[in-house]
Amino acid sequence: MLIDFELTPIEKVMPWGQPDNHSLSWFGLTEGRYWMNVGADVLFEYSERVRPNDGDRYCDYYVARIFEDLMNMLPSVLEPVPQDLIKYISGKSGREWAKTYEFWSEKNLDDSSGDEIWDTWDNANSLLRDRSMETGYLSPSTSILMWSDEDDVYIEWDNSDKFVDGVPAWSAISGSFHLPREEFVMEVEAFHMRVFTQMKSRIDQVASGALRPEIQIDLPGLIAENEQRQGKFAPILGKREVTSWDEIRSAVLEIASDAAPNA
């Protein structure tokens, strides 16, 4: 499976708040670990050299986070990138473009910059921003990009600058993986189903008194939130982004021209 996870046993889930005011929410109950199987590589897997002897092999956080991030970016991921813009997002040329964009931003953006400059920055930024997985909550983060063309969904990663005490943090340093669009959607649907199947079971455990008595939890609210979150998936999957590709193209070309060596 593409996206996999394990929930922490409910008796080991860390409650939130102070010792005399412990509580848990839907988000907090998703404590666990998660990873992505991308061909021969595994994303969100720590390298053996930084993995403590008794520590987790995979990212140890709330499964709700990768779930929410994936749901938020899904419409953009599934919107095909025009052929002429792929070089600005994918592979070595995409990484070079990111450096060009960063250089241009440092040179042109300050408090005195006009709206036109900021609009150019925002339009160009959206090409990568809307297709990059947010992992700033991890230390170090991991760089994962997801985008599609008419046929396939592509997952690319570059963790060559992610270290812990001089040692590579993640087992997957750099690479790419792709799969047919239909297969990707099926994988996301399967991930969604597993999340809510396990959360339904977890809520049943809460209802039967599995949590320590001092941990406060709003059971009716928990049930309602689970149903609400589950019901959001179909609209998200059916949503179609209407990106202003001409505006993005114009901004990208303007920045590329302005940042050229002889510009």
Phi, psi and omega per residue, in radians:
M1 nan 2.614 -3.066
L2 -1.238 -0.856 -3.086
I3 -2.049 2.121 -3.086
D4 -2.236 2.805 -3.111
F5 -2.827 2.869 2.992
E6 -2.366 2.347 3.031
L7 -1.534 2.466 3.050
T8 -1.097 2.388 3.061
P9 -0.869 2.400 -2.953
I10 -1.038 -0.545 -3.137
E11 -1.263 -0.230 -3.137
K12 -1.843 -0.022 3.134
V13 -1.156 2.286 -3.127
M14 -1.387 2.136 3.104
P15 -1.267 2.812 3.105
W16 -1.664 2.822 3.058
G17 1.605 -3.040 -3.129
Q18 -1.407 2.768 -3.105
P19 -0.926 -0.552 -3.131
D20 -1.639 0.119 -3.112
N21 -2.611 0.976 -3.114
H22 -1.370 2.504 3.092
S23 -2.641 2.934 3.044
L24 -2.517 2.665 3.124
S25 -2.224 -3.130 3.074
W26 -0.995 -0.838 -3.132
F27 -1.026 -0.850 -3.108
G28 -1.088 -0.539 3.140
L29 -1.293 -0.150 3.102
T30 -1.579 0.227 3.097
E31 -0.911 2.347 -3.126
G32 3.048 -2.507 3.116
R33 -2.566 2.659 -3.095
Y34 -2.580 2.798 -3.115
W35 -2.775 2.899 3.113
M36 -2.197 2.233 3.116
N37 -1.608 1.897 -3.070
V38 -2.107 1.504 -3.085
G39 1.167 -2.208 -3.128
A40 -1.449 -0.117 -3.090
D41 -1.885 2.835 3.115
V42 -2.272 2.100 3.086
L43 -1.498 2.649 -3.068
F44 1.171 0.377 3.063
E45 -1.872 2.183 3.131
Y46 -1.221 2.578 3.087
S47 -1.192 2.669 -3.097
E48 -1.056 -0.543 -3.064
R49 -1.281 -0.394 3.128
V50 -1.855 -0.098 -3.109
R51 -1.359 2.076 3.104
P52 -1.124 2.711 -3.084
N53 -0.967 -0.658 -3.115
D54 -1.909 0.269 -3.071
G55 -1.624 3.052 -3.123
D56 -1.329 2.509 3.055
R57 -1.300 -0.567 -3.043
Y58 -1.969 2.935 3.082
C59 -0.890 2.178 -3.088
D60 -1.825 1.706 -3.088
Y61 -2.749 -2.842 -3.140
Y62 -1.587 2.178 -3.129
V63 -1.033 -0.481 3.102
A64 -0.999 -0.501 -3.071
R65 -1.199 -0.891 3.125
I66 -1.168 -0.571 3.098
F67 -1.097 -0.856 -3.126
E68 -1.129 -0.756 -3.122
D69 -1.086 -0.746 3.141
L70 -1.143 -0.739 3.123
M71 -1.107 -0.687 -3.114
N72 -1.159 -0.649 -3.066
M73 -1.613 -0.160 -3.017
L74 -0.977 -0.826 3.137
P75 -1.027 -0.674 3.120
S76 -1.240 -0.683 3.124
V77 -1.065 -0.681 -3.068
L78 -1.488 -0.064 3.052
E79 -1.504 2.029 -3.074
P80 -1.031 2.329 3.071
V81 -1.399 2.283 3.109
P82 -0.970 2.531 -3.034
Q83 -0.957 -0.699 -3.064
D84 -1.292 -0.210 3.136
L85 -1.770 -0.119 -3.100
I86 -1.058 -0.631 -3.113
K87 -1.124 -0.313 3.122
Y88 -1.579 0.011 -3.099
I89 -2.224 -0.439 -2.957
S90 -1.984 2.525 2.970
G91 1.136 -2.717 -3.099
K92 -1.083 -0.729 -3.139
S93 -1.127 -0.595 3.088
G94 -1.165 -0.695 3.111
R95 -1.181 -0.656 3.091
E96 -1.143 -0.689 3.107
W97 -1.105 -0.697 3.128
A98 -1.041 -0.674 3.097
K99 -1.178 -0.728 3.111
T100 -1.066 -0.791 3.141
Y101 -1.085 -0.738 3.136
E102 -1.132 -0.741 3.113
F103 -1.069 -0.805 3.139
W104 -1.077 -0.730 -3.131
S105 -1.079 -0.776 -3.138
E106 -1.117 -0.574 -3.092
K107 -1.402 -0.533 -2.954
N108 -1.946 -0.316 -3.038
L109 -1.744 2.165 2.989
D110 -2.758 -3.055 -3.059
D111 -1.113 -0.370 -3.103
S112 -1.621 -0.043 -3.109
S113 -1.145 2.403 -3.121
G114 -1.385 3.009 -3.117
D115 -1.047 -0.623 -3.104
E116 -1.097 -0.727 3.112
I117 -1.127 -0.773 -3.130
W118 -1.163 -0.613 3.087
D119 -1.145 -0.713 3.094
T120 -1.067 -0.789 3.129
W121 -1.055 -0.812 -3.077
D122 -1.171 -0.731 3.139
N123 -1.115 -0.768 3.123
A124 -1.183 -0.672 -3.108
N125 -1.119 -0.578 -3.060
S126 -1.119 -0.422 -3.128
L127 -1.045 -0.773 3.125
L128 -1.600 -0.704 -3.048
R129 -0.980 -0.781 -3.046
D130 -1.315 -0.117 -3.096
R131 -2.160 0.213 3.123
S132 -1.868 2.310 3.128
M133 -1.335 2.274 -3.131
E134 -1.364 2.013 -3.141
T135 -2.284 0.409 -3.122
G136 -1.125 -0.244 3.108
Y137 -1.323 -0.203 3.107
L138 -1.672 2.654 3.112
S139 -2.314 1.856 -0.046
P140 -1.362 2.900 3.093
S141 -1.308 3.073 3.041
T142 -2.254 2.404 -3.052
S143 -1.668 1.947 -3.100
I144 -2.288 2.221 -3.128
L145 -2.060 2.396 3.121
M146 -2.323 2.242 -3.135
W147 -2.668 3.020 -3.120
S148 -2.491 2.753 2.878
D149 -1.951 -2.795 -3.079
E150 -1.198 -0.392 -3.017
D151 -1.940 -0.707 -2.967
D152 -2.231 2.808 2.953
V153 -1.881 2.344 -3.071
Y154 -1.978 2.382 3.061
I155 -2.091 2.117 -3.116
E156 -2.196 2.561 -3.141
W157 -2.490 2.612 3.091
D158 -2.569 1.744 -3.137
N159 -1.946 0.441 -3.071
S160 -1.173 -0.257 3.117
D161 -1.950 0.320 -3.119
K162 -1.851 1.924 -3.063
F163 -2.263 2.732 2.946
V164 -2.207 1.943 -3.099
D165 0.927 0.752 3.082
G166 1.411 0.027 -3.107
V167 -1.935 2.395 3.104
P168 -0.914 2.275 -3.051
A169 -1.353 -0.621 -2.987
W170 -2.014 2.573 -3.119
S171 -1.202 -0.564 3.116
A172 -1.630 1.850 -3.066
I173 -1.356 -1.037 3.101
S174 -2.701 2.638 3.139
G175 2.865 -3.006 3.138
S176 -2.636 2.775 -3.121
F177 -2.636 2.506 3.087
H178 -2.470 2.708 3.128
L179 -2.601 2.724 3.139
P180 -0.997 2.569 -3.111
R181 -0.947 -0.786 -3.110
E182 -1.078 -0.683 3.135
E183 -1.189 -0.691 3.103
F184 -1.060 -0.806 3.136
V185 -1.066 -0.707 3.105
M186 -1.100 -0.665 3.113
E187 -1.151 -0.726 3.119
V188 -1.150 -0.714 3.094
E189 -1.083 -0.715 3.135
A190 -1.158 -0.703 3.091
F191 -1.071 -0.818 3.114
H192 -1.000 -0.796 -3.118
M193 -1.112 -0.737 -3.129
R194 -1.150 -0.695 3.122
V195 -1.020 -0.849 -3.030
F196 -1.411 -0.431 3.008
T197 -1.135 -0.792 -3.125
Q198 -1.258 -0.599 3.112
M199 -1.240 -0.586 3.054
K200 -1.090 -0.739 3.098
S201 -1.113 -0.682 -3.135
R202 -1.168 -0.706 3.110
I203 -1.131 -0.661 3.061
D204 -1.068 -0.661 3.093
Q205 -1.127 -0.748 3.108
V206 -1.053 -0.774 -3.124
A207 -1.093 -0.502 -3.126
S208 -1.565 0.085 3.048
G209 1.582 0.481 -3.091
A210 -1.255 -0.422 3.137
L211 -1.442 2.680 3.081
R212 -1.094 2.527 -3.039
P213 -0.990 -0.537 -3.075
E214 -1.360 -0.124 3.135
I215 -1.541 2.039 -3.120
Q216 -1.415 2.432 3.076
I217 -2.704 2.423 3.128
D218 -1.585 1.638 -3.052
L219 -1.099 -0.833 3.095
P220 -1.040 -0.707 3.108
G221 -1.144 -0.640 3.118
L222 -1.113 -0.783 3.126
I223 -1.104 -0.760 -3.124
A224 -1.139 -0.725 -3.137
E225 -1.145 -0.683 3.125
N226 -1.078 -0.754 3.126
E227 -1.171 -0.684 -3.140
Q228 -1.130 -0.812 3.134
R229 -1.103 -0.724 -3.126
Q230 -1.107 -0.643 -3.096
G231 -1.307 -0.214 -3.114
K232 -1.367 -0.281 -2.975
F233 -1.158 -0.823 -3.091
A234 -1.023 -0.804 3.091
P235 -1.086 -0.651 3.123
I236 -1.134 -0.793 -3.123
L237 -1.126 -0.573 -3.131
G238 -1.492 -0.164 -3.111
K239 -1.248 2.393 3.099
R240 -2.100 2.076 3.105
E241 -1.178 2.552 3.041
V242 -2.114 1.432 -3.068
T243 -1.382 2.459 3.073
S244 -1.451 1.378 -3.063
W245 -1.076 -0.576 3.128
D246 -1.111 -0.675 3.116
E247 -1.191 -0.717 3.098
I248 -1.116 -0.799 -3.128
R249 -1.041 -0.787 3.140
S250 -1.082 -0.744 -3.137
A251 -1.164 -0.758 -3.140
V252 -1.084 -0.800 -3.124
L253 -1.167 -0.645 3.102
E254 -1.113 -0.789 3.136
I255 -1.158 -0.753 3.141
A256 -1.063 -0.692 3.136
S257 -1.226 -0.753 -3.100
D258 -1.200 -0.533 -3.092
A259 -1.589 -0.030 3.141
A260 -1.073 2.617 -3.072
P261 -0.901 -0.636 -3.080
N262 -1.682 0.101 -3.101
A263 -1.270 nan nan
